[in-house]
Amino acid sequence: MQQGKSQQALVSLKRANELKPDMPETLYSLGRAASLAGDAALAEESWLRVVELKKNTAPAAQSHFGLAALYRK
């Protein structure tokens, strides 16, 4: 994603999540890549899962910001 290749990142992050599900860092990045690629449903699903797993932590707060931006669209 840092190289501007959100579509390629999305494929890799989906695979990473399949191999080792419920890793908050992977889910947050998956949500970000999905949002950049225009997949709002996957972004929302990923970020909501981070919030569920991590509750009152920095990753959950970042996910809330992502969700807020998504809902504003």
Buried (B, 14 or more C-beta within 10 A) or exposed (E): BEEEEBEEBBEBBBEBBEEEEEBBEBBBBBBBBBBBBEBEEBBBBBBBBBBEBBEEEEBBEBBBEBBEEBEEE
